[in-house]
Structures are given as structure tokens and as C-alpha cells.
Amino acid sequence: MYNEKELIGKRSRLFRRLMKLRDIIPGSFSVRRLRCGKPNCICKREGKLHTGYQYSYKIEPKQKPKTKMIPKDLAKQVERQVAANKEFKKIMKQIHEINLEILSNQIKNKKN
């Protein structure tokens, strides 16, 4: 169990990490193997599949997920942006836990 000063310091470090995150987007990124459907393509003739990059997201909880195929030259960027969003959520969860612990300590101190 940490004292309030230690918790505030820990929270400050997490906020500094948050400030370094830029260009975040929600959703998921995946690499797919697929056929293009062109009759003369190698994927049709020999079964060699193409690599495709897919990004899926939804903004509102009740919204249907939207999916976009991502060009190869943007794939790494989108992958980094999705990873940054996951890091953002992880840091926010830790900040919430610290804030709840601080509140809990404050309530205990008021009772004493």
C-alpha cells in the first residue's frame, strides 16, 4: 500500500507517458491472406494468396464495425496508431486505479 504522495508521483509519471502518445486511433489491425478475384492473377491460377492489411473500428458501442483495407505503405503507421490506443487504455486504467486508491485513503483518513 502506497501513501498519497507516492500515489500522486506514480500518477504523474503515467500522465507524462500519456502526453507522449500521439496519433492514436481505436480499433484493430490485422494482416490477411486473400485472393483478389482477377481471372489471370497468380492467386487464381496457382493459389498463391496476396497479403492484405485490414483495419476495423467502431466509434459508438451500438455501431456496426467498419472495415477498411489499408495500402501497404500505410500499414505500419496504422498498426502503430492502433497500438498507441491500446497503450492509452492501459495507462488510463492504471490512473483510474491510483485515483480510486487515493480516494479510498482519503475516506479512511476522514474517519480517523
C-alpha positions as CSV (number, residue, x, y, z in Angstrom):
1,M,0.0,0.0,0.0
2,Y,1.4,3.4,-1.0
3,N,0.9,6.7,0.7
4,E,-0.8,9.5,-1.0
5,K,2.4,11.3,-2.0
6,E,3.8,8.1,-3.7
7,L,0.5,7.5,-5.5
8,I,0.4,11.1,-6.8
9,G,4.0,10.7,-8.1
10,K,3.1,7.4,-9.8
11,R,0.1,9.1,-11.4
12,S,2.2,12.0,-12.6
13,R,4.6,9.6,-14.3
14,L,1.7,7.9,-16.0
15,F,0.4,11.3,-17.2
16,R,3.8,12.1,-18.7
17,R,3.7,8.8,-20.6
18,L,0.2,9.7,-21.9
19,M,1.4,13.0,-23.2
20,K,3.9,11.2,-25.4
21,L,1.2,9.3,-27.2
22,R,0.2,10.9,-30.5
23,D,-1.8,9.9,-33.5
24,I,-4.0,7.3,-31.8
25,I,-6.9,5.5,-33.4
26,P,-9.4,3.0,-32.0
27,G,-9.9,-0.5,-33.4
28,S,-7.8,-3.4,-34.6
29,F,-5.3,-4.0,-37.3
30,S,-4.7,-7.4,-39.0
31,V,-2.8,-8.9,-41.8
32,R,-4.9,-11.1,-44.1
33,R,-4.1,-13.6,-46.8
34,L,-6.6,-13.3,-49.6
35,R,-7.5,-13.8,-53.3
36,C,-8.1,-10.8,-55.5
37,G,-10.5,-12.4,-57.8
38,K,-8.8,-11.4,-61.1
39,P,-9.1,-14.3,-63.5
40,N,-5.5,-14.2,-64.7
41,C,-3.9,-13.5,-61.4
42,I,-1.4,-15.9,-59.7
43,C,-3.8,-16.2,-56.8
44,K,-6.4,-17.7,-59.1
45,R,-4.0,-19.8,-61.2
46,E,-1.6,-21.2,-58.6
47,G,-3.4,-20.4,-55.3
48,K,-0.7,-18.1,-54.0
49,L,-2.6,-15.6,-51.8
50,H,-1.9,-11.9,-51.6
51,T,-1.2,-10.1,-48.4
52,G,-3.8,-7.6,-47.4
53,Y,-3.9,-5.2,-44.4
54,Q,-7.2,-4.6,-42.7
55,Y,-8.3,-2.0,-40.1
56,S,-11.6,-2.4,-38.3
57,Y,-13.2,0.0,-35.9
58,K,-16.4,1.4,-34.4
59,I,-16.8,4.6,-32.5
60,E,-20.2,4.1,-30.8
61,P,-20.8,0.9,-28.9
62,K,-24.0,0.1,-30.8
63,Q,-22.5,1.0,-34.2
64,K,-21.6,-1.8,-36.6
65,P,-17.9,-2.2,-37.0
66,K,-16.4,-0.6,-40.1
67,T,-13.5,-2.2,-42.0
68,K,-11.1,-0.6,-44.4
69,M,-8.4,-2.2,-46.5
70,I,-5.1,-0.4,-45.9
71,P,-2.4,0.2,-48.5
72,K,0.9,-1.5,-47.8
73,D,2.7,1.9,-47.4
74,L,0.3,2.9,-44.6
75,A,0.1,-0.4,-42.8
76,K,3.0,0.2,-40.3
77,Q,1.5,3.6,-39.5
78,V,-2.0,2.3,-38.8
79,E,-0.5,-0.6,-36.8
80,R,1.4,1.9,-34.6
81,Q,-1.7,4.1,-34.2
82,V,-3.8,1.1,-33.0
83,A,-1.0,0.0,-30.6
84,A,-0.9,3.6,-29.2
85,N,-4.6,3.4,-28.5
86,K,-4.1,0.2,-26.6
87,E,-1.3,1.8,-24.6
88,F,-3.5,4.8,-23.9
89,K,-6.2,2.5,-22.5
90,K,-3.7,0.6,-20.3
91,I,-2.3,3.8,-18.9
92,M,-5.8,5.2,-18.2
93,K,-6.8,2.0,-16.4
94,Q,-3.7,2.4,-14.1
95,I,-4.6,6.1,-13.5
96,H,-8.1,5.1,-12.6
97,E,-6.8,2.5,-10.1
98,I,-4.5,5.0,-8.5
99,N,-7.3,7.7,-8.2
100,L,-9.5,5.1,-6.6
101,E,-6.8,4.2,-4.1
102,I,-6.2,7.9,-3.3
103,L,-9.9,8.3,-2.7
104,S,-10.1,5.3,-0.5
105,N,-7.1,6.6,1.5
106,Q,-8.8,10.0,1.9
107,I,-12.1,8.3,3.1
108,K,-10.1,6.3,5.7
109,N,-8.3,9.4,6.9
110,K,-11.6,11.3,7.3
111,K,-13.0,8.5,9.5
112,N,-9.9,8.6,11.8
